[in-house]
Amino acid sequence: MILKIQKALLGGITGTAAMSLFMMLAPMMGIPKMNPPQMLSSLMGFPVLVGWLMHFAIGITFAMAYVFLLIKLVSKIRSKILKGTICGLAIFVFAQIMMGIMGAVMGGMPPMEGNMLLMMIGSIAGHIVFGIVVALVVKETV
């Protein structure tokens, strides 16, 4: 149990760092700027540092979900890359639902800048990067 928690913590931190790096580099690939910590902080009315802490806490929570729930569902899949891709897509869908709920509860989302389709593609890709890194870090030793 302790090993699972340690792997999930490490996976969540490294996965969130990789996703954040991808999103910082995305504008160099023609994808509009995406800044989840800024979005979280402005949505909640907190400084951006709190947004970063929330972003990493959410990443750790999703890595825990992978370790304790999703890994069992994808156990028959051999490829860690495919497992991570499935994880990332599931998290993307869940995140979109939660952002819609948060936006409704908080009175709206911050305004988005740029092409929405490219932002969606970038967000999906970022979540897949997260999922793959988590799957590679966690491995099957859990």
N, C-alpha and C positions, 0 to 999 in steps of 0.2 A: 504494500500500500504506500509506504513512504517513497519507494523507488518510482512508483507511478506519479506521485505528486511532484517529485523532483524532476522527472522527465517532462511533465506537463508544464512546470514553471520554466524550465530551460527552453522547451519548444515554443511556449507562448512569447517569451522575451525575444528569442531569435527570430521567430516568425513575424512578430510585430515590427522588429527592427528591419527585417528584409522588406516587408511590405511598405514601410515608411520610406525606405531608401528608393524603392521602385516608384513610389508616388512622387518623390522629390525629383527623380530623373524623368518622369513621364513627359513633362513639357518639352524635353529635348527630342522626344519621339513623336511630337505632334499631338499629344494628348493634353487636354486642358489641365491646368494646375488643380490638384486635389490636395486638401489639407484636413484630414479627419480630426486631428487635435484642435485645430482652429475652429472647425465646424462645431465640435462638441462644446468647446469653451464658450463660443458665442451663443449657442443654443441655450446653455445653462446660465449664462451671465457670469462666468468665472474667468480668471486669467488663463492665458494659453498654457501655462505650466500645468494647471489642473486638467486641461484638455489632454496634454501628453500623458499624464498619470492615468487618466481615464482610458485613453487609447491602449496603453500597455495592460491595464487591468482587464479590459475587454478581451484583448489578445490572450492573456493567461486564462481567462474564463473559457474562451473557445477552445484552447488547447486542452483544458481539463475535460471539456465535453467530448473532444476527440478521444482522449485516453480512456475515459470511463464509459462512453456510450457508442460513439461512431466506429471505433476500431473493431468492435464486435460485428457490426453490420457489414464491414468491408473485409472481413477476415479471409474470405475466399479469394480475394484479389491479390495477386502476387506482387504487382508493381507498386512500389511506394509512391511513384510519381502519380499514378492513376488514383491511388488512395488519397493522396494530398489534393489532387484536382477535385475529386468528389467532395472532400472536406471543404475546400475553398468555395466551391459552388454552393454548397449547403449553407455555409456561413454568409455568403453574399445574399442569398434569398432571405435568410433570417434577418440580416442587418437592414435590408430594404423594408421589410415589414416593421421592424422596430423603429426605424427612422420615420416611417409614416405615422406610427402611433405617437412617437415623441413629438413630432411636428404638430399633430392634432392636439395633444395635451398641452404643449407649450405655446400654442398660438401661431404656429407656422415655422417653416425652415428658413435658415439664412438664404439670401438670394444666390443662385448658382451662376457662375460666369463661364461662358464657352458653350461649345456644341454638346448638347445633352447625350447624343449617341456616343460620341467619343468619350465623354465622362463615364458613361455606363460601361463601355468596353474597358476603359482604364480601371474602373472599380472592380470589374469582374477579374481582370488580369491581376490586380493587386491582391485580391482575396485568394486567387489560385496560388500566387507566389507564397502567401502566408501558409496555405494548406500544405503545399509541397514541403516547405521548410519544416513545418511541425511534423509531418509524416516521416521525414528523413531523420529528424532529431529524436523522435520518440521511438522509432523502430518497432520491432515485434518483441523486444525483451520485456515489455511492460506487462 
